[in-house]
Amino acid sequence: MVNTLSANGHTCIYKMTYQWPNSGLNPPRIPEFYTLTTIHKPTPVGRPVVSGSGGPTERISCFVESLLQSIAKKQESYIKDTTHFINFVENTPLPDNAILVSLDVCSLCTNIPQNEGINIVCQYYEEHISQNNLSQQHTWENS
């Protein structure tokens, strides 16, 4: 991805790619593993959690998020936070006979086929970069 961006005229990408994960004074810490006990079930079970906060992948995750955030915000289904959702629902006209339904999606990210997810993200990213080549380069160079 870095090579493609650079080849498309984003000359600052190498500098930004290097600086982003290496910014900050503290070196990455080792992620912590712990369990959360499910006390609402008949047999208590520990759910595994790995806290990567401050870990070696946190900075690269932030870097990738910074590249993809502007694309996500352009999606019709984008909901920023709870307040955005509440405003959306309150300002959306509904027919009198409408029934609102709430769904709980279990393990959404783990059920997305990895290769398909990567391909779709890359496709949207390439479309976004080709549409916004100059404005995106200007934004990165002034960061």
Secondary structure per residue as TSV (DSSP state, phi and psi in degrees):
chain	resnum	aa	ss	phi	psi
A	1	M	-	360.0	-41.9
A	2	V	H	-61.8	-43.6
A	3	N	H	-62.1	-42.0
A	4	T	H	-62.9	-45.2
A	5	L	H	-61.7	-42.9
A	6	S	H	-65.0	-41.6
A	7	A	H	-64.7	-25.2
A	8	N	T	-90.3	15.2
A	9	G	T	96.9	3.9
A	10	H	-	-86.7	76.8
A	11	T	T	-66.1	-21.7
A	12	C	T	-82.5	-5.4
A	13	I	H	-62.4	-39.8
A	14	Y	H	-64.6	-44.1
A	15	K	H	-61.4	-45.8
A	16	M	H	-66.6	-40.9
A	17	T	H	-62.6	-38.5
A	18	Y	H	-71.9	-45.3
A	19	Q	H	-69.8	-38.2
A	20	W	H	-57.9	-57.5
A	21	P	H	-69.7	-20.5
A	22	N	H	-97.2	4.3
A	23	S	-	-77.8	154.6
A	24	G	S	100.4	155.2
A	25	L	S	-87.9	-28.3
A	26	N	S	-90.2	132.4
A	27	P	-	-69.5	157.9
A	28	P	-	-59.5	148.4
A	29	R	-	-102.1	163.1
A	30	I	-	-73.5	128.9
A	31	P	-	-58.4	149.1
A	32	E	E	-104.3	137.4
A	33	F	E	-105.4	132.8
A	34	Y	E	-152.9	172.8
A	35	T	E	-122.2	148.5
A	36	L	E	-109.9	124.0
A	37	T	E	-81.2	131.9
A	38	T	E	-88.8	94.5
A	39	I	T	-81.4	-10.4
A	40	H	T	-84.7	-2.8
A	41	K	S	-98.6	154.4
A	42	P	S	-57.1	-40.6
A	43	T	S	-111.7	111.7
A	44	P	-	-58.6	131.6
A	45	V	E	-128.8	141.9
A	46	G	E	-90.0	124.4
A	47	R	E	-91.1	126.5
A	48	P	E	-72.0	139.4
A	49	V	E	-134.4	136.0
A	50	V	E	-117.8	115.1
A	51	S	E	-88.2	111.0
A	52	G	-	-96.1	9.0
A	53	S	T	-59.0	121.4
A	54	G	T	79.9	2.2
A	55	G	S	-80.5	179.7
A	56	P	T	-65.7	-23.1
A	57	T	T	-95.9	-6.3
A	58	E	H	-63.5	-44.3
A	59	R	H	-68.9	-38.3
A	60	I	H	-69.0	-32.9
A	61	S	H	-63.8	-41.6
A	62	C	H	-63.7	-38.6
A	63	F	H	-63.2	-48.3
A	64	V	H	-63.5	-40.6
A	65	E	H	-60.2	-40.4
A	66	S	H	-63.8	-31.8
A	67	L	H	-73.4	-34.0
A	68	L	H	-97.9	-15.4
A	69	Q	H	-58.4	-43.8
A	70	S	H	-65.8	-29.5
A	71	I	H	-72.0	-44.0
A	72	A	H	-60.1	-41.0
A	73	K	H	-65.4	-22.3
A	74	K	T	-84.3	-9.3
A	75	Q	S	-74.9	140.1
A	76	E	T	-59.9	-29.8
A	77	S	T	-89.3	3.7
A	78	Y	-	-66.3	126.4
A	79	I	-	-124.3	118.3
A	80	K	-	-70.6	-48.2
A	81	D	S	-163.0	-173.6
A	82	T	H	-61.7	-42.2
A	83	T	H	-62.2	-42.5
A	84	H	H	-61.2	-42.7
A	85	F	H	-63.0	-46.0
A	86	I	H	-61.4	-45.5
A	87	N	H	-61.1	-40.7
A	88	F	H	-61.6	-47.6
A	89	V	H	-65.0	-43.6
A	90	E	H	-66.3	-29.0
A	91	N	T	-101.1	8.0
A	92	T	S	-100.2	116.4
A	93	P	-	-67.4	132.7
A	94	L	-	-121.9	144.8
A	95	P	-	-64.5	155.3
A	96	D	T	-59.2	-30.6
A	97	N	T	-93.4	12.9
A	98	A	-	-71.3	144.8
A	99	I	-	-119.4	121.8
A	100	L	-	-84.0	137.1
A	101	V	-	-127.2	140.5
A	102	S	-	-113.5	136.3
A	103	L	-	-122.3	149.3
A	104	D	-	-115.6	116.6
A	105	V	-	-92.1	124.6
A	106	C	S	-92.7	128.9
A	107	S	S	51.1	49.2
A	108	L	T	-56.8	-53.2
A	109	C	G	-66.0	-34.6
A	110	T	G	-75.6	-13.4
A	111	N	G	-96.4	-1.9
A	112	I	S	-84.4	122.4
A	113	P	-	-57.3	127.1
A	114	Q	H	-57.6	-49.9
A	115	N	H	-64.0	-40.2
A	116	E	H	-65.4	-42.3
A	117	G	H	-61.6	-45.0
A	118	I	H	-62.7	-44.3
A	119	N	H	-61.9	-40.9
A	120	I	H	-68.1	-42.8
A	121	V	H	-61.7	-44.8
A	122	C	H	-62.5	-41.2
A	123	Q	H	-61.6	-49.0
A	124	Y	H	-63.0	-38.9
A	125	Y	H	-63.7	-46.3
A	126	E	H	-63.0	-40.2
A	127	E	H	-63.5	-42.7
A	128	H	H	-66.0	-44.4
A	129	I	H	-64.3	-42.6
A	130	S	H	-67.6	-31.7
A	131	Q	H	-77.7	-30.9
A	132	N	S	-121.9	32.8
A	133	N	H	-53.7	-51.7
A	134	L	H	-71.6	-45.2
A	135	S	H	-67.0	-36.0
A	136	Q	H	-67.8	-42.4
A	137	Q	H	-63.3	-40.5
A	138	H	H	-62.2	-43.0
A	139	T	H	-62.7	-46.4
A	140	W	H	-66.7	-40.5
A	141	E	H	-68.9	-23.0
A	142	N	T	-96.4	4.0
A	143	S	-	-80.3	360.0
